[in-house]
């Protein structure tokens, strides 16, 4: 019993680390601190992707469950991408002065 609890704790720790890694990878291209909505989308996509990876590697998980979690993870990543793109469009366009200043330094 104690061995199973230890194994579950290790799996949970590994899953948490994978979620954190995926979340950082997804947020890397943002260029700014994620908004609350963006952070929620990043976390959901990361959690479901990590769960799908774990399920796909587990021979005890049924094929039906693997297909379901993989589909949920795929939809979460698509939703995250849509959320991030929608928020990019909300950013104001740079002013002409900012563009010219950037061109002068580049």
C-alpha positions as CSV (number, residue, x, y, z in Angstrom):
1,X,0.0,0.0,0.0
2,X,2.8,2.4,0.9
3,X,4.6,1.5,-2.2
4,X,1.6,2.4,-4.4
5,X,1.2,5.7,-2.6
6,X,4.8,6.5,-3.2
7,X,4.4,5.5,-6.9
8,X,1.4,7.8,-7.2
9,X,3.2,10.7,-5.6
10,X,6.1,10.2,-8.0
11,X,3.7,10.1,-11.0
12,X,1.9,13.2,-9.7
13,X,5.2,15.0,-9.3
14,X,6.3,14.1,-12.8
15,X,3.0,15.1,-14.2
16,X,3.2,18.5,-12.4
17,X,6.7,19.1,-13.8
18,X,5.5,18.2,-17.3
19,X,2.5,20.6,-17.0
20,X,4.9,23.4,-15.8
21,X,7.2,22.7,-18.8
22,X,4.4,22.7,-21.3
23,X,3.0,25.9,-19.8
24,X,6.3,27.7,-20.1
25,X,6.8,26.4,-23.7
26,X,3.3,27.6,-24.7
27,X,3.8,31.0,-23.1
28,X,7.3,31.5,-24.5
29,X,6.2,33.3,-27.7
30,X,3.8,35.7,-26.0
31,X,6.3,38.4,-25.3
32,X,4.3,39.7,-22.3
33,X,2.9,38.4,-19.1
34,X,-0.3,36.4,-19.9
35,X,-3.6,37.9,-19.0
36,X,-5.9,35.9,-16.7
37,X,-7.8,34.5,-19.8
38,X,-4.5,33.6,-21.5
39,X,-3.1,32.0,-18.3
40,X,-6.2,29.8,-18.0
41,X,-6.0,28.7,-21.6
42,X,-2.3,27.9,-21.2
43,X,-2.9,25.9,-18.0
44,X,-5.8,24.0,-19.4
45,X,-3.9,23.1,-22.6
46,X,-0.8,22.1,-20.6
47,X,-2.8,19.9,-18.1
48,X,-4.7,18.1,-20.8
49,X,-1.7,17.6,-23.0
50,X,0.3,16.1,-20.1
51,X,-2.6,13.9,-19.1
52,X,-2.9,12.7,-22.7
53,X,0.8,11.9,-22.9
54,X,0.6,9.9,-19.6
55,X,-2.5,8.0,-20.8
56,X,-1.0,7.2,-24.2
57,X,2.1,5.7,-22.5
58,X,0.0,3.6,-20.0
59,X,-0.9,0.2,-21.4
60,X,-3.7,-0.2,-18.7
61,X,-5.6,2.8,-20.2
62,X,-8.2,1.7,-22.8
63,X,-8.0,2.8,-26.4
64,X,-11.4,4.7,-26.0
65,X,-10.0,6.7,-23.0
66,X,-6.8,7.4,-24.9
67,X,-8.8,8.8,-27.9
68,X,-11.0,10.9,-25.6
69,X,-8.2,12.5,-23.6
70,X,-6.1,13.1,-26.8
71,X,-9.1,14.8,-28.4
72,X,-9.7,16.9,-25.4
73,X,-6.0,18.0,-25.3
74,X,-6.1,18.8,-29.0
75,X,-9.2,21.0,-28.6
76,X,-7.7,22.7,-25.6
77,X,-4.6,23.5,-27.6
78,X,-6.7,24.9,-30.5
79,X,-8.7,27.0,-28.0
80,X,-5.5,28.3,-26.5
81,X,-4.2,29.2,-29.9
82,X,-7.4,31.0,-30.7
83,X,-7.4,32.9,-27.4
84,X,-3.8,34.0,-27.9
85,X,-4.4,35.1,-31.4
86,X,-7.6,37.0,-30.4
87,X,-5.7,38.9,-27.7
88,X,-2.9,39.7,-30.2
89,X,-5.4,41.4,-32.5
90,X,-6.6,43.5,-29.5
91,X,-3.2,45.1,-29.1
92,X,-3.0,48.6,-30.6
93,X,-1.0,49.1,-33.7
94,X,2.4,50.8,-33.1
95,X,2.5,54.5,-34.0
96,X,4.5,55.7,-37.0
97,X,7.0,57.3,-34.6
98,X,7.6,54.0,-32.8
99,X,8.1,52.2,-36.1
100,X,10.5,54.8,-37.4
101,X,12.4,54.8,-34.1
102,X,12.7,51.0,-34.2
103,X,13.9,51.1,-37.8
104,X,16.6,53.7,-36.9
105,X,17.9,51.5,-34.1
106,X,17.7,48.3,-36.1
